[in-house]
Amino acid sequence: MRLLLMSDTHVPRRARALPDPLLDEIPRADVVVHAGDWVDEATLDLLQSRSHRLLAVHGNNDGPGLRARLPEVAHAELEGLRFGVVHETGPAKGRESRCAARFPDLDVLVFGHSHIPWDTTAATGLRLLNPGSPTDRRRQQYCTYLTATVSAGALEAVELHRLPPRR
């Protein structure tokens, strides 16, 4: 099972549209994961129409329309792995232990908010993934997203993709 993970798209505030390389990945993914801060409902509509399956939450920059359509926390079992998605996890310091305590029944937690890619594992085995942002690199050198595969109950081939600068 192929996954496409993104967060903090902020369309149209940070970009007019999602980058083409990211859009090209959508039909290849069995599940598209979005960890919040969409900003506009049109991006949600686009991903819902193009994705085989969408697992998504709202973020702190999402208004009432998106909050009405998306949960604060989403859960799904994918090929035997228990996934969770949330936008905010708090400060980087102590994140692993804080998330492991908050989400003891998960194998993988996808989160956003910081726009900073993150891939760590808590002492409990909880894998924490932040795909960064495909439209707003903030303090990062590149805009980013993640792909991964799930096979036989294992998360494999987690890959951070750097997007070319917008012109």
Secondary structure, 3 states (H helix, E strand, C coil): CEEEEECCCCECCCCCCCCHHHHHHHHHCCEEEECCCCECHHHHHHHHHHCCCEEECCCCCCCHHHHHHCCCEEEEEECCEEEEEECCCCCCCCHHHHHHHHCCCCCEEECCCCCCCEEEECCCCCEEEECCCCCCCCCCCCEEEEEEEEECCEEEEEEEEEECCCC
